[in-house]
């Protein structure tokens, strides 16, 4: 596989968890996202893939899953997650590129991608890669930044922004930061092999002024009610979707897990400090309990 991959937004060395979530006045956003996840997650499962896991903010919310694979492009983010969650058989920490997932086809029964798609220059490719590693009937929960939000519509109508929120094309408002149109997301999910089951609109009251005027608990409660309109219209800055992997899929055999992201060969040979591909000869390091499949 020699084709050049799209650029990646790299959070290596970032204090994103501390600066944005822990001390960034994001209690409201975290609260409403927790409600959306609770509504969309299946009752439980054996193996969940968390794409863009970062420092593990959402991982404790997957409490009814036997094992969780935390995948991120940044090793330093996974080091933070490991410190938060600890080392155990339940958590698998994997550094990898979402455009070349290092897992055998048909492995996972659930996957999530929260606050990650908005950094992807080729969202359809990432969705196809995700579908490939899911079993038929698996649940996929996706969050995306919505370009057709009410604020963007008003700014466009008042001529305070140049890009059109009704245009289905993604808008890159900053480098590797994209907003997506709901119709485009639905189209890409369908093309990737997903059946859209449910939509929730989230973070309706994401405003510094509203946060100052109203208690966080009240805003979270109001948002939880507004989320239920998601199947009718999508006008909030964030949208959560729940889809089912449709069509036939291979089922990973017992013991199969990783595949080589460079040549797609599996199984890999496990050594004390690496996963070795017998086909192309690449060695993928394993350091301090973190698998590193990033080239």
N, C-alpha and C positions, 0 to 999 in steps of 0.2 A: 504494500500500500504506500505508494510514493506521492500521491496527490497532496498538494499543499492544503493545509487545513485553514479555516477562518481564524482570525485573530481572537485572542482570549483576554478577558479582563482579569488581571492577576492581582489577588489580594495578599500576595506573599509579604509578610512583615507588617501587615496592616493591623491597627488596633480597632478595627471596625466594630467588633462586639462591644468593647468598652466605651468607645466614643459615640457610637450611633445608638446602641440599644441600652447599655447600662446607665449612661449618664446623659443621653441625648433627648430626654423628654419624649420617649417613644412608648410609654406605658399604654397609651390608648391603642396605638397600632398593634402592639404585641397582644393586647387583650382581644381585639376583634379578630386577629388572625387565629388565635387559639380557638375561638368559637367556631370559625369557619372550618378549621381542620377537624374539630370534634364532630361537626355535622357531616363531613364528607368521608371520614375514614371508615373503613369496614370494621366490624366488631373486633377483629384480630387477624392474625396470619402468621405464617412461618418465617418469611424472609422479606424484608422491606429494604428498598434502595432509596436512600435520601440523596438526591442529586443537588449539589450546591449546599452541602451540610454546614459549611463554615465552621464556626466554633461550637456547634451543637445546640443552638438556641431552641430549636424545635424538637430535637431528638427525644427528650423526656416525655413528649406528648404521644409518642408511639409505644406506649406502655404495654399494649396487648399483643405485641409482636415478639416472637421467640428470638429472632436475630435481626439486627439492623446493620446495614452497610452504609457508612458515612463516606460519601465521595465528594472531593473538592479538588480544584486545580492547585490550591495553595497548601503546601505542607504545613506552614506555620499555623494556619487556621485549624487544621486537624490536630496539631499539637495542643492547641488550646482546648479543643473538644475532648481530647484524651484526658487532659488534666481535670476537666469538668466532670466527665463521665466515668473515668477510670478504665483500666484494662480488664477485659473479661471475654469469655467466649461469645457473649451476646453482641458485642460491638466489633465490627471490622472496619478499620480505617484505611481508606484507599485514596491515594493521590493519582488523579487521572484526568484526561481530557474528555469532556462530554461528547465530543465529535468522534471519539474512538473508545468506546467503553470496553474495559478489559474483562468482560464476563461472557460466559457461554450463552448461547441463545436459550430462551425459555426458562430462565433461572428464577426470576422473582415473581411473587404473587401480588406485590404492591410496590408502587414507586411514587415519590413525591418530588416536586421541583418548585420550591417556594423562593420568591425573590431572586431568581436566577436567570430566567428567560430574558429579562430586560437587558442582560449583558451579552446576549448572543447575537452575533451578526448573521448567523444562518440558523434561525429557529427551526425551520422545517427539517434540517439535517439532524439537529439534536433530538427532535421528536421521533424521527425514524430510528435513531440509535436506541432511544429509550424503549420503543415498541419491540425492537429486536430481542432485548434481554428479558422481556416479560412473557409469562405464560399466557395462553389463551384464556380469556376471562379475568385476567388480572386487573386490578384497579390502579388508575393513574390520576393523581391529584396534581393539578398544575395551577400556579398563580402567575398572572402576567400584569404588566403595567398597561393600563387602558388609555389609548390616545383619544378615545371618544368620551372623555369624562366631561362633566358639566362645566368645570372651570375652563377647560380648553375650548369648549364650544362657545362660551361667553366671550372669551378673549379673542377668538377668531371673528365672531360677529361684530365685536367692537374694534376690529382691526388692530389689536394689540399683539397679535402673533401672525406670522406669515404662513405657517403650515396649516393645512386643512384637516381638521379632526375627523371629517367624514370620508376622507380618502383611505382606501384599504391598505395602502403601502405603509410600512413601518416608518417612524420618524426617529432619527438619531439626534436627540436634543443636546447631547454631549458625547464625547468620544466613548464608544461602546456602551452607551446608555440609550435604550430603545423603548418607545411606546408602540403598542400594537393595537390594531383595530379588531374588535371582537369577531367580525365576519372572517377576517384573515385567519385568526386562531382556530375558529371552527373548521375552516377549510383545510388547514394544515393538519389538524388532528384527524380528520376523516381520511386524508391522503396517507397519513402515517399508519393507519390501521386501527384507529380508535373510534368508538361510538360514544358520543357525548351524552351523558346522563343528566347532569345537573350543573347549574351555574349559580354562584353566589356573588353579589356585589359587596365590596368590603372597603372600609376606610372612607365612608361618606363624609365624615366630619374632620378630615385631616386638615386642620387649620390652626395656626398658632393663636389666632384670636379666639376661636371657639374653645380651645384648651384652657385659655386664661379665664374665660367667662363661665364655663360649666365644669362641674366635677367630672373626673375621668370615668368614674363608675356610671354616671348618667349617660355620657357619650357612648360608652361601650354598650349599654343596654339599648339605646336608640339605634345604634348601628346594627346590633344583632337582629332587630326587627326589620330594618331596611334591607338586610342581606337577602331576605326571602323573596325579594322582587327580582332576583338575578335572572330567572328564566324568562322574565318579561322584557326587561330592558337592562342595558349596561351603561351606566352614566357615572360610576364611581371611579376613582383613580386606580383601584386594584380590583381584579376579578379572579375568583377561584373557580376552577372547573373540576368536575369528577367525570372521568371517562372509563370505559371498559375496553380492554384489548380484544378486538374482534378478529374473526377468522381463525384459521388453523395456525398453530405455533408448534415448533419442536419442544419437547419437554426435556430439560436437562437431566442427564442420568445421575444416579446416586454417586456422589463423590466429585462430580464435575463442578467447577466453580469459575476459575479464571481462564481467560484465553489471552493470547498475545495481541496487544493492540497494534503491533507493527505488521503482522502477517495473518492474524486471526486464527492461528493454529491453537488447538487444545487437544489434550491436557498439557499443562506445564509441569516441569520437574521442580519439585521443591527442595531447596538446599537450605542450610542453616541461615544464610543471609540473603537469599535471593530466590526469585522464581525464574527458572531458565526455560527458554523456548527451544525445544529440540529441532524445530524446523528452520528457524532463521538465526539461531545462536544468541539471541539477545538475552541479557541478564537484567531482570527487574529487581532492584534492591528491596530488601525488607529491613527496615531500621527502626529500632525501638517500638516494635509492634505496628508500624505503619508501612503498608505496601505502596511502592512507588512505581507507577506505570506511566508517569509523565516523561516524554522524551525531551 
